């Protein structure tokens, strides 16, 4: 059985961003974000998460 949202999971893993950081930016609890990852998200939802991750990465590098 393959996990849902493998592309998002892989992006977050390679970017070394913690799940709680994404959840905080999305104004949700960390466990709620994990639940969101359990089912396949829409492309818009995936893009929103990748955008948040990119913003966090950019803030770190400044």
C-alpha positions in Angstrom: 0.0 0.0 0.0 1.4 3.3 -1.1 1.1 6.4 1.1 -0.9 9.3 -0.2 0.8 12.6 -1.1 4.2 11.1 -1.7 5.3 14.1 -3.7 4.5 16.5 -0.8 6.1 14.2 1.7 9.3 13.9 -0.4 9.5 17.7 -0.9 9.2 18.4 2.9 11.7 15.7 3.7 14.3 17.0 1.3 13.8 20.6 2.4 14.3 19.7 6.1 11.2 21.5 7.2 9.4 20.2 10.2 5.7 19.3 9.9 4.9 21.5 12.8 6.3 24.5 10.9 4.0 23.9 8.0 1.0 23.3 10.3 1.7 26.5 12.2 1.8 28.6 9.0 -1.5 26.9 7.9 -3.0 27.7 11.3 -3.7 24.1 12.1 -2.6 21.6 14.7 0.3 19.3 13.8 -1.9 16.2 14.1 -4.5 17.8 11.8 -1.8 18.2 9.2 -0.8 14.6 9.5 -4.5 13.6 9.0 -4.6 15.8 5.9 -1.6 13.9 4.5 -3.5 10.6 4.8 -5.7 11.2 1.9 -4.7 12.5 -1.5 -4.9 16.2 -1.7 -5.9 18.4 -4.6 -3.2 20.0 -6.7 -4.1 23.4 -5.2 -3.7 22.1 -1.7 -0.3 20.5 -2.6 0.8 23.8 -4.2 -0.2 25.8 -1.1 1.9 23.5 1.2 4.9 23.7 -1.2 4.5 27.5 -1.3 4.5 27.6 2.5 7.6 25.4 2.7 9.4 27.5 0.2 8.6 30.7 2.2 9.9 29.0 5.4 13.1 28.0 3.6 13.6 31.6 2.3 13.1 33.0 5.7 15.7 30.7 7.1 18.3 31.7 4.5 17.9 35.4 5.2 
